[in-house]
C-alpha cells in the first residue's frame, strides 16, 4: 500500500514565502533554516523552480510574441508560483483562454496561467530563454 508523506517532509517551504527567498540566496541564514527544517522532520526541500516542466506541456508555438491581444510580453522573465492551470504552449490559444478568464493576471510560455504576480524585483530570469519565451501580463495590471 502506498504511503503519502505530509507536505512538511518533502516541501516544507511554501512557494511564495520569505523562507524560500532565504533558501534561494544560499547565504548564512539558509544554513540555519535548513538545519531547523531537518530538525522538524524535513527530508527534502522543494525550491519550486519548475525546472522539470520544460516541454511538459508540448512544444512552444509562439511565432510573434509581442502580438497577443490584451497582454504585454516581457521577454525572458517569469513570476514563479500562483499557478491556476497549465493551458499548453500554443501561446495564441493560451492567450485567448487567459484573456477570457478573470482570475488570470498573467501567463508564461511554459503554459502556466497566474492568479497573482510576485513583486517585479522577485521575478526570475528564465534559464536559456529564447527570444520568444517569457511572461505575458494582462494589460491594466501593474507590474
HURAJO-V936139 format. One record per pair of residues at least 12 apart in sequence whose C-alpha atoms are under 8 Angstrom apart, sorted by the first residue. I is the first residue (numbers start at 0). J is the second residue. Records with the same first field share a line. If there is no record, write none. Layout:
I->J ; J
This chain:
7->40 ; 41
8->40 ; 41 ; 42 ; 43
9->41 ; 42 ; 43 ; 44 ; 45
10->41 ; 43 ; 44 ; 45
11->36 ; 41 ; 43 ; 44 ; 45
12->44 ; 45
14->46 ; 47 ; 79 ; 80
15->79 ; 80
18->32
19->46
23->46
47->79 ; 80
48->79
52->109
53->109
54->109
56->85 ; 86 ; 87 ; 88 ; 109 ; 110
57->87 ; 88
58->88 ; 89
59->88 ; 89 ; 90 ; 108 ; 109
60->88 ; 89 ; 90
61->88 ; 89 ; 90 ; 91 ; 131
62->131
63->131
64->131 ; 132
67->91 ; 94
68->94 ; 95
69->98 ; 137 ; 138
70->94 ; 105 ; 135 ; 136 ; 137 ; 138
71->135 ; 136 ; 137 ; 138
72->133 ; 134 ; 135 ; 136
73->133 ; 134 ; 135 ; 136
74->130 ; 131 ; 132 ; 133 ; 134
75->124 ; 125 ; 126 ; 128 ; 129 ; 130 ; 132 ; 133 ; 134
76->122 ; 123 ; 124 ; 125 ; 133 ; 134
77->107 ; 122 ; 123 ; 124 ; 125 ; 133 ; 134
78->116 ; 117 ; 119 ; 121 ; 122 ; 123 ; 134
79->117 ; 122 ; 123
80->113
81->113 ; 114 ; 115 ; 116
82->111 ; 112 ; 113 ; 114
83->103 ; 111 ; 112 ; 113 ; 114
84->111 ; 112 ; 113
85->109 ; 110 ; 111 ; 112
86->110 ; 111 ; 112
87->109 ; 110 ; 111
88->108 ; 109 ; 110
89->110
90->108 ; 110
93->110
94->106
97->112
98->137
102->114
103->115 ; 137
104->116 ; 136 ; 137 ; 140
105->134 ; 135 ; 136 ; 137
106->134 ; 135 ; 136
107->132 ; 133 ; 134 ; 135
108->132 ; 133 ; 134
116->142
118->142
119->142
